[in-house]
Amino acid sequence: MDEADVVIVAANIKVNGRERFIGKPIVDVPTNVVIKSPKGLINKIVKTYGG
């Protein structure tokens, strides 16, 4: 986990245990975004958080 630059939480429900991601940017997206446009999502995250 220490190697991660960003955490992507793709879910349509509340995800518990987010404290394990302290210190990492968390991107919350509904599952349909990941299914329909995964490259677009990654490109947006890279533009926002670097990479």
N, C-alpha and C positions, 0 to 999 in steps of 0.2 A: 504493500500500500504506500510505503514511503516514496516509491518511484513515480507514483501518479501525479500528474500536474493538475488534472481536473477530474471530478467525479460526475458521471452522467447517471442520473436516476430516471430511468424510463419506466414509468408506472402510471396506472390510472387510479391508484389508491394511495393512501398515506403510507409512507415507508418509515418504520421505526428504526432506531439504532443509528441515527445520523451522527451521533456524537463520535463515532469511529472515524468520521471524515473531518474532524476538526483540523483547521489549517489548510484545507483544500477547498477551492471554489466548487460549489455544487450547482450543476445545471439540471433543473427539473423539467422534464418534457413528457408529454403523453406518449404512449406507445405508438400511436398512429403516425407521429412525426418521424420516429425512428424507422418505421416500416416503409413509409412513403418517400422519405427524403433523407436517407442516412448521410449521403455525401454533403448535402446542404447543411445538415446539422453540424457535422464535423468541421466544415469550412467556416461556419459562423463561430464555433468555439475557438478555432485557431485564430481567427481575426480578433476575437474578444480577449483571449487569454494568452495568445502567442503560441508558438509551437515549432 
